[in-house]
Amino acid sequence: MYNHMTKTTIQLPPKKIERPSAWIGEKMVKQKEKWITELLPEEIKELKQAAQNFIDNSLDLGTITKINFPLPLLEGKLKDIQFNLIKGIGFDLIRGLPVTSYTQKIAATIFCGIGTYIGRAVSQNAIGHVLGHVRDIGADANDTNARIYQTSQRQTFHTDSSDVVGLLCLKTAKEGGKSLLVSTETIYNEMNKIRPDLAALLFEPIATDRRGEVPDGEKPFFEIPVFNWYQGFLTGMYQRQYIESAQRFPNAIRLNDKHIEALDLFDKLANDAKFFLSMQLEPGDIQFVHNHSQLHDRTGFTDWPELSKRRHLFRLWLTVPGDRPLPECFKQRFGSIQIGDRGGIITPDTKLNVPLD
Protein backbone atom coordinates (compact mmCIF):
# COMPACT_ATOMS: atom_id res chain seq x y z
CA MET A 1 0.00 0.00 0.00
CA TYR A 2 1.33 3.45 -0.95
CA ASN A 3 0.96 6.30 1.55
CA HIS A 4 0.89 9.75 -0.08
CA MET A 5 1.46 11.49 3.25
CA THR A 6 4.83 9.91 3.98
CA LYS A 7 5.87 8.75 0.48
CA THR A 8 6.58 5.32 1.88
CA THR A 9 5.16 1.88 1.32
CA ILE A 10 3.18 0.59 4.30
CA GLN A 11 3.59 -3.09 5.05
CA LEU A 12 0.27 -4.80 5.76
CA PRO A 13 -0.25 -7.92 7.89
CA PRO A 14 -1.57 -11.22 6.57
CA LYS A 15 -5.29 -11.39 5.82
CA LYS A 16 -5.91 -13.00 9.20
CA ILE A 17 -3.75 -12.76 12.32
CA GLU A 18 -3.80 -15.92 14.40
CA ARG A 19 -2.34 -15.40 17.87
CA PRO A 20 -3.63 -16.08 21.40
CA SER A 21 -4.36 -12.34 21.70
CA ALA A 22 -6.76 -12.50 18.72
CA TRP A 23 -9.56 -13.91 20.87
CA ILE A 24 -13.36 -13.78 20.54
CA GLY A 25 -15.31 -12.44 23.51
CA GLU A 26 -18.21 -14.91 23.41
CA LYS A 27 -15.67 -17.76 23.61
CA MET A 28 -13.34 -16.15 26.15
CA VAL A 29 -16.14 -15.59 28.66
CA LYS A 30 -16.41 -19.38 28.92
CA GLN A 31 -12.64 -19.80 29.45
CA LYS A 32 -12.09 -17.94 32.71
CA GLU A 33 -9.22 -20.22 33.65
CA LYS A 34 -7.22 -18.43 30.94
CA TRP A 35 -7.54 -15.00 32.51
CA ILE A 36 -8.51 -15.21 36.20
CA THR A 37 -5.72 -15.76 38.73
CA GLU A 38 -6.97 -16.58 42.24
CA LEU A 39 -4.74 -15.56 45.14
CA LEU A 40 -4.07 -18.22 47.77
CA PRO A 41 -4.29 -17.38 51.51
CA GLU A 42 -0.52 -17.66 51.95
CA GLU A 43 0.05 -15.34 48.95
CA ILE A 44 -2.32 -12.74 50.42
CA LYS A 45 -0.44 -12.96 53.72
CA GLU A 46 2.88 -12.49 51.90
CA LEU A 47 1.58 -9.37 50.12
CA LYS A 48 0.33 -7.80 53.35
CA GLN A 49 3.63 -8.52 55.14
CA ALA A 50 5.72 -7.15 52.26
CA ALA A 51 3.65 -3.95 52.27
CA GLN A 52 3.89 -3.54 56.04
CA ASN A 53 7.67 -4.04 55.97
CA PHE A 54 7.98 -1.46 53.18
CA ILE A 55 5.95 1.08 55.15
CA ASP A 56 7.77 0.33 58.43
CA ASN A 57 11.07 1.11 56.69
CA SER A 58 9.66 4.53 55.70
CA LEU A 59 10.44 3.97 52.04
CA ASP A 60 9.10 6.24 49.30
CA LEU A 61 6.47 4.44 47.21
CA GLY A 62 8.11 5.84 44.09
CA THR A 63 11.21 3.74 44.85
CA ILE A 64 9.44 0.38 45.16
CA THR A 65 11.19 -2.53 43.40
CA LYS A 66 11.30 -6.32 43.51
CA ILE A 67 14.27 -6.00 45.86
CA ASN A 68 12.50 -3.97 48.57
CA PHE A 69 9.17 -5.71 47.96
CA PRO A 70 10.14 -9.42 47.88
CA LEU A 71 7.44 -11.98 47.02
CA PRO A 72 9.11 -15.41 46.98
CA LEU A 73 5.77 -17.27 46.99
CA LEU A 74 3.96 -15.15 44.42
CA GLU A 75 6.83 -14.22 42.10
CA GLY A 76 6.42 -17.23 39.80
CA LYS A 77 2.70 -16.59 39.35
CA LEU A 78 3.32 -12.92 38.54
CA LYS A 79 5.96 -13.91 35.99
CA ASP A 80 3.35 -16.11 34.30
CA ILE A 81 0.93 -13.18 34.24
CA GLN A 82 3.54 -10.94 32.64
CA PHE A 83 4.11 -13.60 29.94
CA ASN A 84 0.35 -13.91 29.37
CA LEU A 85 0.08 -10.16 28.92
CA ILE A 86 2.77 -9.66 26.28
CA LYS A 87 2.85 -13.06 24.57
CA GLY A 88 -0.48 -14.66 25.51
CA ILE A 89 -4.09 -13.46 25.41
CA GLY A 90 -3.13 -9.93 26.51
CA PHE A 91 -4.96 -9.49 29.83
CA ASP A 92 -5.32 -11.00 33.30
CA LEU A 93 -7.49 -10.53 36.39
CA ILE A 94 -6.03 -11.18 39.84
CA ARG A 95 -8.80 -11.94 42.33
CA GLY A 96 -8.97 -12.42 46.10
CA LEU A 97 -7.20 -9.42 47.63
CA PRO A 98 -9.19 -8.36 50.76
CA VAL A 99 -8.77 -4.68 49.98
CA THR A 100 -11.73 -3.53 52.11
CA SER A 101 -9.77 -4.49 55.23
CA TYR A 102 -6.70 -2.46 54.21
CA THR A 103 -5.82 1.18 54.65
CA GLN A 104 -5.42 3.08 51.40
CA LYS A 105 -1.66 3.17 51.99
CA ILE A 106 -1.44 -0.62 52.38
CA ALA A 107 -3.58 -1.14 49.26
CA ALA A 108 -1.46 1.29 47.22
CA THR A 109 1.78 -0.34 48.41
CA ILE A 110 0.54 -3.83 47.50
CA PHE A 111 -0.64 -2.66 44.08
CA CYS A 112 2.59 -0.82 43.27
CA GLY A 113 4.58 -3.76 44.60
CA ILE A 114 2.75 -6.23 42.35
CA GLY A 115 3.26 -3.80 39.47
CA THR A 116 7.06 -4.01 39.80
CA TYR A 117 6.84 -7.70 38.87
CA ILE A 118 5.05 -6.78 35.62
CA GLY A 119 7.05 -3.68 34.64
CA ARG A 120 8.14 -0.20 35.71
CA ALA A 121 5.58 2.51 36.42
CA VAL A 122 5.55 5.64 34.23
CA SER A 123 3.76 9.00 34.43
CA GLN A 124 0.05 8.99 33.58
CA ASN A 125 -0.49 12.71 33.16
CA ALA A 126 1.24 16.06 32.84
CA ILE A 127 1.58 16.46 36.60
CA GLY A 128 3.56 13.23 36.90
CA HIS A 129 1.21 10.88 38.72
CA VAL A 130 2.78 7.41 38.76
CA LEU A 131 -0.15 6.05 40.77
CA GLY A 132 -3.38 7.22 39.19
CA HIS A 133 -6.84 7.61 40.69
CA VAL A 134 -9.76 6.66 38.45
CA ARG A 135 -12.89 8.35 39.74
CA ASP A 136 -15.46 10.94 38.75
CA ILE A 137 -14.20 14.37 39.79
CA GLY A 138 -16.91 16.19 37.86
CA ALA A 139 -14.79 16.90 34.77
CA ASP A 140 -16.62 17.83 31.58
CA ALA A 141 -16.16 15.10 28.97
CA ASN A 142 -16.64 17.72 26.25
CA ASP A 143 -13.76 19.83 27.54
CA THR A 144 -10.86 19.31 25.11
CA ASN A 145 -8.40 19.42 28.03
CA ALA A 146 -10.31 16.89 30.17
CA ARG A 147 -9.56 13.17 30.49
CA ILE A 148 -12.59 10.90 30.15
CA TYR A 149 -11.62 8.72 33.14
CA GLN A 150 -12.30 11.73 35.41
CA THR A 151 -16.01 11.61 34.51
CA SER A 152 -18.85 9.11 34.99
CA GLN A 153 -19.50 8.86 31.25
CA ARG A 154 -18.63 5.88 29.12
CA GLN A 155 -15.01 5.99 28.04
CA THR A 156 -15.39 4.08 24.74
CA PHE A 157 -12.78 1.59 23.54
CA HIS A 158 -9.25 2.99 23.60
CA THR A 159 -5.58 2.34 24.32
CA ASP A 160 -3.38 4.11 26.88
CA SER A 161 0.13 5.46 26.39
CA SER A 162 2.03 2.60 27.99
CA ASP A 163 2.79 -1.06 27.37
CA VAL A 164 0.42 -2.26 30.10
CA VAL A 165 -2.33 -0.61 32.15
CA GLY A 166 -3.23 -1.96 35.58
CA LEU A 167 -6.30 -1.25 37.73
CA LEU A 168 -6.98 -2.10 41.38
CA CYS A 169 -10.64 -1.73 42.30
CA LEU A 170 -11.16 -0.14 45.72
CA LYS A 171 -14.86 0.73 45.51
CA THR A 172 -17.57 0.14 42.93
CA ALA A 173 -20.26 2.51 41.69
CA LYS A 174 -23.90 2.24 42.73
CA GLU A 175 -24.70 1.08 39.21
CA GLY A 176 -22.66 0.48 36.04
CA GLY A 177 -18.95 1.03 35.49
CA LYS A 178 -18.29 -2.35 33.90
CA SER A 179 -14.91 -3.06 32.32
CA LEU A 180 -14.93 -4.05 28.65
CA LEU A 181 -12.05 -5.54 26.66
CA VAL A 182 -11.69 -6.34 22.97
CA SER A 183 -8.82 -7.64 20.84
CA THR A 184 -7.33 -5.18 18.33
CA GLU A 185 -6.28 -8.13 16.17
CA THR A 186 -9.81 -9.52 16.13
CA ILE A 187 -11.16 -6.14 14.97
CA TYR A 188 -8.54 -6.09 12.20
CA ASN A 189 -9.38 -9.66 11.17
CA GLU A 190 -13.08 -8.87 10.90
CA MET A 191 -12.55 -5.54 9.12
CA ASN A 192 -10.18 -7.11 6.65
CA LYS A 193 -12.68 -9.88 5.97
CA ILE A 194 -15.67 -7.62 5.23
CA ARG A 195 -14.08 -4.32 4.12
CA PRO A 196 -10.35 -4.70 3.38
CA ASP A 197 -10.37 -1.25 1.75
CA LEU A 198 -11.40 0.38 5.04
CA ALA A 199 -9.01 -1.75 7.10
CA ALA A 200 -6.14 -0.59 4.88
CA LEU A 201 -6.99 3.09 5.55
CA LEU A 202 -6.35 2.63 9.28
CA PHE A 203 -2.67 1.88 8.58
CA GLU A 204 -2.25 5.50 7.50
CA PRO A 205 -1.32 8.25 10.03
CA ILE A 206 -4.26 9.82 11.85
CA ALA A 207 -4.27 12.82 14.19
CA THR A 208 -5.13 12.26 17.87
CA ASP A 209 -5.54 15.12 20.36
CA ARG A 210 -3.10 15.25 23.30
CA ARG A 211 -5.76 17.06 25.36
CA GLY A 212 -3.38 19.77 26.49
CA GLU A 213 -0.63 17.41 27.69
CA VAL A 214 2.03 18.39 25.17
CA PRO A 215 5.68 17.23 25.49
CA ASP A 216 8.40 19.79 24.80
CA GLY A 217 8.82 20.41 21.06
CA GLU A 218 5.77 18.37 20.02
CA LYS A 219 2.49 19.31 18.32
CA PRO A 220 -0.73 19.40 20.40
CA PHE A 221 -1.65 16.16 18.65
CA PHE A 222 0.22 13.08 17.49
CA GLU A 223 -0.11 11.27 14.15
CA ILE A 224 0.02 7.51 14.66
CA PRO A 225 -2.06 5.01 12.64
CA VAL A 226 -4.81 3.07 14.40
CA PHE A 227 -3.24 -0.14 13.06
CA ASN A 228 0.55 -0.54 12.99
CA TRP A 229 2.20 -3.63 11.48
CA TYR A 230 5.83 -3.84 12.57
CA GLN A 231 8.24 -6.77 12.86
CA GLY A 232 5.44 -9.33 12.86
CA PHE A 233 3.15 -7.57 15.38
CA LEU A 234 -0.08 -5.63 14.92
CA THR A 235 -0.09 -2.80 17.46
CA GLY A 236 -3.08 -0.53 18.05
CA MET A 237 -3.34 3.15 19.05
CA TYR A 238 -6.89 4.41 19.42
CA GLN A 239 -9.14 6.91 21.17
CA ARG A 240 -12.07 8.00 18.98
CA GLN A 241 -13.05 11.11 20.97
CA TYR A 242 -9.49 12.38 20.81
CA ILE A 243 -9.26 11.65 17.08
CA GLU A 244 -12.35 13.77 16.55
CA SER A 245 -11.23 16.61 18.82
CA ALA A 246 -7.86 16.76 17.02
CA GLN A 247 -9.74 18.14 14.02
CA ARG A 248 -9.89 21.49 15.88
CA PHE A 249 -6.24 22.01 14.91
CA PRO A 250 -5.94 23.41 11.37
CA ASN A 251 -2.63 21.63 10.68
CA ALA A 252 -3.89 18.19 11.73
CA ILE A 253 -4.44 15.57 9.02
CA ARG A 254 -8.04 15.95 7.82
CA LEU A 255 -10.53 13.12 8.20
CA ASN A 256 -12.34 12.42 4.95
CA ASP A 257 -15.57 10.47 4.48
CA LYS A 258 -13.73 7.18 3.95
CA HIS A 259 -11.70 7.62 7.15
CA ILE A 260 -14.90 8.24 9.09
CA GLU A 261 -16.50 5.18 7.52
CA ALA A 262 -13.46 3.12 8.57
CA LEU A 263 -13.54 4.46 12.12
CA ASP A 264 -17.28 3.81 12.35
CA LEU A 265 -16.77 0.20 11.26
CA PHE A 266 -13.92 -0.18 13.79
CA ASP A 267 -16.24 1.06 16.57
CA LYS A 268 -19.13 -1.11 15.39
CA LEU A 269 -16.97 -4.23 15.59
CA ALA A 270 -15.43 -3.26 18.94
CA ASN A 271 -18.92 -2.84 20.37
CA ASP A 272 -20.25 -6.12 18.97
CA ALA A 273 -21.15 -8.39 21.93
CA LYS A 274 -19.71 -11.30 19.97
CA PHE A 275 -16.24 -9.82 20.13
CA PHE A 276 -15.86 -7.92 23.42
CA LEU A 277 -15.59 -9.32 26.93
CA SER A 278 -17.43 -7.65 29.82
CA MET A 279 -16.53 -7.94 33.51
CA GLN A 280 -17.49 -6.13 36.70
CA LEU A 281 -14.40 -5.37 38.74
CA GLU A 282 -15.12 -5.98 42.42
CA PRO A 283 -13.18 -4.52 45.38
CA GLY A 284 -9.78 -6.23 45.47
CA ASP A 285 -9.75 -7.21 41.79
CA ILE A 286 -6.57 -6.28 39.91
CA GLN A 287 -6.80 -6.12 36.12
CA PHE A 288 -3.79 -5.87 33.81
CA VAL A 289 -4.25 -5.19 30.06
CA HIS A 290 -1.67 -5.10 27.25
CA ASN A 291 -2.35 -1.85 25.38
CA HIS A 292 -0.61 -2.95 22.19
CA SER A 293 -2.90 -5.93 21.52
CA GLN A 294 -6.09 -4.96 23.37
CA LEU A 295 -8.52 -2.06 23.71
CA HIS A 296 -10.30 -1.35 26.97
CA ASP A 297 -13.44 0.54 27.86
CA ARG A 298 -15.63 1.36 30.84
CA THR A 299 -19.38 1.74 30.72
CA GLY A 300 -21.01 4.82 32.20
CA PHE A 301 -22.03 4.66 35.83
CA THR A 302 -24.21 6.18 38.54
CA ASP A 303 -22.24 6.82 41.72
CA TRP A 304 -23.25 6.77 45.36
CA PRO A 305 -24.36 10.09 46.89
CA GLU A 306 -22.04 9.50 49.87
CA LEU A 307 -18.46 10.61 49.12
CA SER A 308 -17.02 7.77 51.21
CA LYS A 309 -18.70 5.11 49.04
CA ARG A 310 -17.97 6.46 45.56
CA ARG A 311 -16.32 4.45 42.81
CA HIS A 312 -12.54 4.53 43.08
CA LEU A 313 -9.76 2.57 41.38
CA PHE A 314 -5.97 2.86 41.49
CA ARG A 315 -4.21 2.80 38.12
CA LEU A 316 -0.70 2.01 36.93
CA TRP A 317 0.87 2.53 33.52
CA LEU A 318 3.78 0.13 33.08
CA THR A 319 6.67 -0.20 30.66
CA VAL A 320 7.51 -3.88 30.35
CA PRO A 321 10.87 -5.60 29.69
CA GLY A 322 10.69 -8.19 26.92
CA ASP A 323 7.71 -6.54 25.21
CA ARG A 324 7.32 -6.16 21.43
CA PRO A 325 9.22 -3.62 19.31
CA LEU A 326 7.30 -0.51 18.31
CA PRO A 327 7.58 1.50 15.06
CA GLU A 328 9.32 4.87 14.94
CA CYS A 329 6.04 6.82 14.87
CA PHE A 330 5.34 5.79 18.49
CA LYS A 331 8.09 8.13 19.65
CA GLN A 332 5.54 10.93 19.22
CA ARG A 333 3.47 9.48 22.05
CA PHE A 334 5.89 7.29 24.01
CA GLY A 335 8.90 9.61 23.92
CA SER A 336 11.14 6.58 23.46
CA ILE A 337 10.49 3.24 21.79
CA GLN A 338 13.24 1.48 23.73
CA ILE A 339 11.79 -1.72 25.17
CA GLY A 340 11.47 -1.51 28.95
CA ASP A 341 11.94 2.28 28.98
CA ARG A 342 9.08 3.91 27.09
CA GLY A 343 5.63 5.37 27.49
CA GLY A 344 3.98 7.76 29.88
CA ILE A 345 3.21 11.46 29.56
CA ILE A 346 6.10 13.86 30.11
CA THR A 347 5.80 17.63 29.60
CA PRO A 348 8.39 20.32 30.48
CA ASP A 349 6.79 20.79 33.93
CA THR A 350 6.27 17.10 34.80
CA LYS A 351 7.66 15.91 38.15
CA LEU A 352 7.07 12.28 39.05
CA ASN A 353 5.08 11.70 42.26
CA VAL A 354 2.89 9.05 43.87
CA PRO A 355 -0.31 10.59 45.29
CA LEU A 356 -2.19 8.40 47.78
CA ASP A 357 -5.33 10.58 47.78
C-alpha positions in Angstrom: 0.0 0.0 0.0 1.3 3.5 -0.9 1.0 6.3 1.6 0.9 9.8 -0.1 1.5 11.5 3.3 4.8 9.9 4.0 5.9 8.8 0.5 6.6 5.3 1.9 5.2 1.9 1.3 3.2 0.6 4.3 3.6 -3.1 5.0 0.3 -4.8 5.8 -0.3 -7.9 7.9 -1.6 -11.2 6.6 -5.3 -11.4 5.8 -5.9 -13.0 9.2 -3.8 -12.8 12.3 -3.8 -15.9 14.4 -2.3 -15.4 17.9 -3.6 -16.1 21.4 -4.4 -12.3 21.7 -6.8 -12.5 18.7 -9.6 -13.9 20.9 -13.4 -13.8 20.5 -15.3 -12.4 23.5 -18.2 -14.9 23.4 -15.7 -17.8 23.6 -13.3 -16.2 26.1 -16.1 -15.6 28.7 -16.4 -19.4 28.9 -12.6 -19.8 29.5 -12.1 -17.9 32.7 -9.2 -20.2 33.6 -7.2 -18.4 30.9 -7.5 -15.0 32.5 -8.5 -15.2 36.2 -5.7 -15.8 38.7 -7.0 -16.6 42.2 -4.7 -15.6 45.1 -4.1 -18.2 47.8 -4.3 -17.4 51.5 -0.5 -17.7 52.0 0.0 -15.3 48.9 -2.3 -12.7 50.4 -0.4 -13.0 53.7 2.9 -12.5 51.9 1.6 -9.4 50.1 0.3 -7.8 53.3 3.6 -8.5 55.1 5.7 -7.1 52.3 3.6 -4.0 52.3 3.9 -3.5 56.0 7.7 -4.0 56.0 8.0 -1.5 53.2 6.0 1.1 55.2 7.8 0.3 58.4 11.1 1.1 56.7 9.7 4.5 55.7 10.4 4.0 52.0 9.1 6.2 49.3 6.5 4.4 47.2 8.1 5.8 44.1 11.2 3.7 44.8 9.4 0.4 45.2 11.2 -2.5 43.4 11.3 -6.3 43.5 14.3 -6.0 45.9 12.5 -4.0 48.6 9.2 -5.7 48.0 10.1 -9.4 47.9 7.4 -12.0 47.0 9.1 -15.4 47.0 5.8 -17.3 47.0 4.0 -15.1 44.4 6.8 -14.2 42.1 6.4 -17.2 39.8 2.7 -16.6 39.4 3.3 -12.9 38.5 6.0 -13.9 36.0 3.3 -16.1 34.3 0.9 -13.2 34.2 3.5 -10.9 32.6 4.1 -13.6 29.9 0.4 -13.9 29.4 0.1 -10.2 28.9 2.8 -9.7 26.3 2.9 -13.1 24.6 -0.5 -14.7 25.5 -4.1 -13.5 25.4 -3.1 -9.9 26.5 -5.0 -9.5 29.8 -5.3 -11.0 33.3 -7.5 -10.5 36.4 -6.0 -11.2 39.8 -8.8 -11.9 42.3 -9.0 -12.4 46.1 -7.2 -9.4 47.6 -9.2 -8.4 50.8 -8.8 -4.7 50.0 -11.7 -3.5 52.1 -9.8 -4.5 55.2 -6.7 -2.5 54.2 -5.8 1.2 54.7 -5.4 3.1 51.4 -1.7 3.2 52.0 -1.4 -0.6 52.4 -3.6 -1.1 49.3 -1.5 1.3 47.2 1.8 -0.3 48.4 0.5 -3.8 47.5 -0.6 -2.7 44.1 2.6 -0.8 43.3 4.6 -3.8 44.6 2.8 -6.2 42.3 3.3 -3.8 39.5 7.1 -4.0 39.8 6.8 -7.7 38.9 5.0 -6.8 35.6 7.0 -3.7 34.6 8.1 -0.2 35.7 5.6 2.5 36.4 5.6 5.6 34.2 3.8 9.0 34.4 0.0 9.0 33.6 -0.5 12.7 33.2 1.2 16.1 32.8 1.6 16.5 36.6 3.6 13.2 36.9 1.2 10.9 38.7 2.8 7.4 38.8 -0.2 6.0 40.8 -3.4 7.2 39.2 -6.8 7.6 40.7 -9.8 6.7 38.4 -12.9 8.3 39.7 -15.5 10.9 38.7 -14.2 14.4 39.8 -16.9 16.2 37.9 -14.8 16.9 34.8 -16.6 17.8 31.6 -16.2 15.1 29.0 -16.6 17.7 26.2 -13.8 19.8 27.5 -10.9 19.3 25.1 -8.4 19.4 28.0 -10.3 16.9 30.2 -9.6 13.2 30.5 -12.6 10.9 30.2 -11.6 8.7 33.1 -12.3 11.7 35.4 -16.0 11.6 34.5 -18.9 9.1 35.0 -19.5 8.9 31.3 -18.6 5.9 29.1 -15.0 6.0 28.0 -15.4 4.1 24.7 -12.8 1.6 23.5 -9.2 3.0 23.6 -5.6 2.3 24.3 -3.4 4.1 26.9 0.1 5.5 26.4 2.0 2.6 28.0 2.8 -1.1 27.4 0.4 -2.3 30.1 -2.3 -0.6 32.1 -3.2 -2.0 35.6 -6.3 -1.3 37.7 -7.0 -2.1 41.4 -10.6 -1.7 42.3 -11.2 -0.1 45.7 -14.9 0.7 45.5 -17.6 0.1 42.9 -20.3 2.5 41.7 -23.9 2.2 42.7 -24.7 1.1 39.2 -22.7 0.5 36.0 -19.0 1.0 35.5 -18.3 -2.4 33.9 -14.9 -3.1 32.3 -14.9 -4.1 28.6 -12.0 -5.5 26.7 -11.7 -6.3 23.0 -8.8 -7.6 20.8 -7.3 -5.2 18.3 -6.3 -8.1 16.2 -9.8 -9.5 16.1 -11.2 -6.1 15.0 -8.5 -6.1 12.2 -9.4 -9.7 11.2 -13.1 -8.9 10.9 -12.5 -5.5 9.1 -10.2 -7.1 6.6 -12.7 -9.9 6.0 -15.7 -7.6 5.2 -14.1 -4.3 4.1 -10.4 -4.7 3.4 -10.4 -1.3 1.7 -11.4 0.4 5.0 -9.0 -1.8 7.1 -6.1 -0.6 4.9 -7.0 3.1 5.6 -6.4 2.6 9.3 -2.7 1.9 8.6 -2.3 5.5 7.5 -1.3 8.2 10.0 -4.3 9.8 11.8 -4.3 12.8 14.2 -5.1 12.3 17.9 -5.5 15.1 20.4 -3.1 15.2 23.3 -5.8 17.1 25.4 -3.4 19.8 26.5 -0.6 17.4 27.7 2.0 18.4 25.2 5.7 17.2 25.5 8.4 19.8 24.8 8.8 20.4 21.1 5.8 18.4 20.0 2.5 19.3 18.3 -0.7 19.4 20.4 -1.7 16.2 18.7 0.2 13.1 17.5 -0.1 11.3 14.1 0.0 7.5 14.7 -2.1 5.0 12.6 -4.8 3.1 14.4 -3.2 -0.1 13.1 0.6 -0.5 13.0 2.2 -3.6 11.5 5.8 -3.8 12.6 8.2 -6.8 12.9 5.4 -9.3 12.9 3.2 -7.6 15.4 -0.1 -5.6 14.9 -0.1 -2.8 17.5 -3.1 -0.5 18.0 -3.3 3.1 19.0 -6.9 4.4 19.4 -9.1 6.9 21.2 -12.1 8.0 19.0 -13.1 11.1 21.0 -9.5 12.4 20.8 -9.3 11.6 17.1 -12.4 13.8 16.6 -11.2 16.6 18.8 -7.9 16.8 17.0 -9.7 18.1 14.0 -9.9 21.5 15.9 -6.2 22.0 14.9 -5.9 23.4 11.4 -2.6 21.6 10.7 -3.9 18.2 11.7 -4.4 15.6 9.0 -8.0 16.0 7.8 -10.5 13.1 8.2 -12.3 12.4 4.9 -15.6 10.5 4.5 -13.7 7.2 4.0 -11.7 7.6 7.1 -14.9 8.2 9.1 -16.5 5.2 7.5 -13.5 3.1 8.6 -13.5 4.5 12.1 -17.3 3.8 12.3 -16.8 0.2 11.3 -13.9 -0.2 13.8 -16.2 1.1 16.6 -19.1 -1.1 15.4 -17.0 -4.2 15.6 -15.4 -3.3 18.9 -18.9 -2.8 20.4 -20.2 -6.1 19.0 -21.2 -8.4 21.9 -19.7 -11.3 20.0 -16.2 -9.8 20.1 -15.9 -7.9 23.4 -15.6 -9.3 26.9 -17.4 -7.7 29.8 -16.5 -7.9 33.5 -17.5 -6.1 36.7 -14.4 -5.4 38.7 -15.1 -6.0 42.4 -13.2 -4.5 45.4 -9.8 -6.2 45.5 -9.7 -7.2 41.8 -6.6 -6.3 39.9 -6.8 -6.1 36.1 -3.8 -5.9 33.8 -4.2 -5.2 30.1 -1.7 -5.1 27.2 -2.3 -1.8 25.4 -0.6 -3.0 22.2 -2.9 -5.9 21.5 -6.1 -5.0 23.4 -8.5 -2.1 23.7 -10.3 -1.3 27.0 -13.4 0.5 27.9 -15.6 1.4 30.8 -19.4 1.7 30.7 -21.0 4.8 32.2 -22.0 4.7 35.8 -24.2 6.2 38.5 -22.2 6.8 41.7 -23.3 6.8 45.4 -24.4 10.1 46.9 -22.0 9.5 49.9 -18.5 10.6 49.1 -17.0 7.8 51.2 -18.7 5.1 49.0 -18.0 6.5 45.6 -16.3 4.4 42.8 -12.5 4.5 43.1 -9.8 2.6 41.4 -6.0 2.9 41.5 -4.2 2.8 38.1 -0.7 2.0 36.9 0.9 2.5 33.5 3.8 0.1 33.1 6.7 -0.2 30.7 7.5 -3.9 30.4 10.9 -5.6 29.7 10.7 -8.2 26.9 7.7 -6.5 25.2 7.3 -6.2 21.4 9.2 -3.6 19.3 7.3 -0.5 18.3 7.6 1.5 15.1 9.3 4.9 14.9 6.0 6.8 14.9 5.3 5.8 18.5 8.1 8.1 19.7 5.5 10.9 19.2 3.5 9.5 22.1 5.9 7.3 24.0 8.9 9.6 23.9 11.1 6.6 23.5 10.5 3.2 21.8 13.2 1.5 23.7 11.8 -1.7 25.2 11.5 -1.5 29.0 11.9 2.3 29.0 9.1 3.9 27.1 5.6 5.4 27.5 4.0 7.8 29.9 3.2 11.5 29.6 6.1 13.9 30.1 5.8 17.6 29.6 8.4 20.3 30.5 6.8 20.8 33.9 6.3 17.1 34.8 7.7 15.9 38.2 7.1 12.3 39.0 5.1 11.7 42.3 2.9 9.1 43.9 -0.3 10.6 45.3 -2.2 8.4 47.8 -5.3 10.6 47.8 
